Amino acid sequence: MRAFDVMTSNVVSVRPDLSVREVARIFVEKRISGAPVVDAAGDIVGIISEGDLLRRVELGTDKRRRASWLDLFSASDDARDYIKSHGMKVEDVMSREVVSVDEDTPISEVATLLETQRIKRVPVTRAGKLSGIVSRANLIQALASLAEEPAGEGGAAVTDREIRAMLMGELAGHKWAFAGRNIVVSDGVIHLWGVFHSVESVDAVRVAAESIPGVKGVEDHTEPYPIMPGI
């Protein structure tokens, strides 16, 4: 799946010359927590979120407490904070460093962006223009909408040998795939045997096993790696 498949197309965007109070009303009326900022040419010039509106002089929330020894080095930060809390237009308070993706961007990359950049939404573009937006909620909705996978291609039954081959392929190259493992598949049930160094490694193998099409269940017969006396 790609960004185009999960994005919200009917995007609420705002102009950079819109007032901060107007944006606050839009957030409340539309029940949104952020919006891309688009200029007259249709280019994305920023993004504004509820976080940009938390520190406002009108609310008395503009004061930030700083350690006294930092005061000598915080002139630029203080200036930015003042603009953020006193600016009357969207262009004054919006975030200008916009992370965006193309419509064809795989949703795995979108999820990575949302996680690593610690953002809740990312604008989607087509030929450089805004065409949609993908939020964390969109990804959760996509997951919830996925149909249960059939037992095999075209719904055909998967053999025990195929199940085992798929699982061994999935485990290949993973450090947590514990040494000395033995995997037996019988009537669609995967039996895990062997020793392990951590409970997490067994859980990871179990999760991998449960994700294989056609699996009816997973039986864990593993044992912890023996600890030598005195170690």
N, C-alpha and C positions, 0 to 999 in steps of 0.2 A: 504494500500500500504506500501511496505517496501523499504529500501534503494536500494535493488537489482533492483526494478522496475523502479527507476528513475535515477539511477547513470549513469555517463558517463564511459563506459568500456575502451575506447581507451584513456588511461591516459598518459599524457606527464609527465614523471618523470625524475629526474636528479640525478647524482651521487654526493656524498659528496666531491669528489676530483676535481669536475668541477670548472673552474674559474668563478668568479663573472661576468666578461664581457661575457663569453659564455652563461651564464644563461640569461643575459640581452638580448642578441641576440635571444635566444630561445623564450623568452616572446614576443618579437616584431614579430618574424616570425610566431609563432603559435597563436598569438593574445590571449594570456592568461595572467593572472595577478598573478599566483602562481602555484607551483608544489610540490608534495611530493618528499622527498629525500630518495632514496632507495640504500642500500649497495649491495655488491656483492652477499650476501646470499638471497636477495630479501626482507629483513626486512626494515620497515619504520623507519628511524633514525631521521627524521626531516621534516620540511616543510619550503619552502622559498617563499616569496611573494614579490610583488613590494614594499611593505612597508619596507622590509629589505634592499632595495637598494636605498632608498631616501637620506640617509645621507652618502655621499661618498666624500672622499678627492679629487678624480679626478674631481668632479663637483664643488668643493668649497662649498658644502652643509653640511660639517661635523661638523661645529661649532654649539653648543647649548648654549643659554644664560641661565645662572642659577643665582638665587638670591645669593648675596655674603655670606649671613649667612648659606647657604646650602653647601658652598664649603668644610667646615670642615667634612661634613658627606658623601660626594659624591665621595670618592676615588674609591669605587667599581663600582659605576655607570659610572665614567669617564673611567675606564678600559674597561668596557663592550662597551661603546660608541666608544672607540678607536678601539677595535677589529672589531666592526660592520662597521666602516667607512674605516678602512685600510686593513681589511682581504682580501686576494686574492682568497680564496677558499670558496665554498658553505658551508663547514662544519664550517667555521669561522663566517658566518653571519646568518645562518639558525636558525629558532626557533626549539629548541630541545623538548619542551613540546608539543607533538603531541596529539591532540584529534582525535580519530578514532572511527568508528562504524563497526559493523558486517553487512553482507549482509541482515540479517533477522531483523535488527533494524527497528521498525515502523517509518515512516517518521514524525510522530508527535514528536517523541523523537529527530530526526535529526533536525527538525525545532527549538526545544527548545535549543539544543546545539548551533546551529548557532546564536541564539538570545542571550542566556546567556553568551556565551564565546566571543561574538562580533567578530566572524570570518565569512569569506565569503565562506569557503569550508571545507569539512571534508573527509578524506580518508576513503574508504570502504575496509574491509579486509575479506578474506576467509581463514580460518585455519591460521590466523596470517599474511598472505601475502597480498600485495596490489592487489585488484581486480577491483577497480573503485574509483570514487570520486563523491561526491554530493555537488553541490554548491547551493547558493540561487537561481540562475537562473534555475537550474534543478527543484526546487520545483515550481517555477512560471510556467515553461513549463508544468509540470505535471498538475497543476491546469487548465491551458488553454486547455489541451488536454482532460479533462474530458467531457464525453458526457452528454447532458442534461438528468436528471433523468426522467423516465416515470412516469405517474400519480400514478401508484401503482405497486404491484407485477405483473410481466408479462404484464405491460401496462394496467391492469384492473383499472376501475374507483374506486376512493376512496370515501367513503360516508362521509357526513358531520359529522356524529358521530365519525368516525374513525379519521378524521382530528382534531376534538376537543380533542379527547383522546390523540392523539400524541402530540399536543401542550401543553396540561396540564401536560403531562409527562415530556416534555422538560423544562417546567417552574419550576417544582417541585424542591425545595431546593435552588433556586436562590434568594438571598436577594433583587435583583432588580425587581423581579416579584411583582409589587405593590399590596398592600393590598386592599381588597374590589373589586378586579377585577371581571368582568363577561365577559365571552367569548361566543359569539353566532356565529355559522357557518350556513350560508344559501347559498345553491347552490355553494359551494366551496369558498365563500367569508367569511373571518373571520372579525367579528365586535368586536372591543375592547371597553369595557365600564368600568367605574370606576374612581377612583381618583388616583393621583400620586404625589410623592414628588419631582421628578426631571424629566426633559425632557429626560435625558439619560435612565431612567428606561423604559419610553414608547418606545424609539427607540430600546432598547434591546428586549422588548417583540415583537415589530414589526419585527425585524430581525429574531427572533425565529419563528414567524408565517409564514414569507415568505419562510422559509427553509423547511416547511412541504410539503411533496409530495401531489399533487392534489390541492393545494391552487391556486385560480384564482385571488385573490386580498385581500387586508387588508384595512378595514375602521376603522379609529380612531375616537371614540366618547368620549375619556377620558377627564377629567377635572382636573385642578390643585387642590391640597389639599388646602382648605381655610386657609388663614392666619388670625389669630385672631388680632383684633386691639390692638395696644400697644406692640406687640411682635416683 
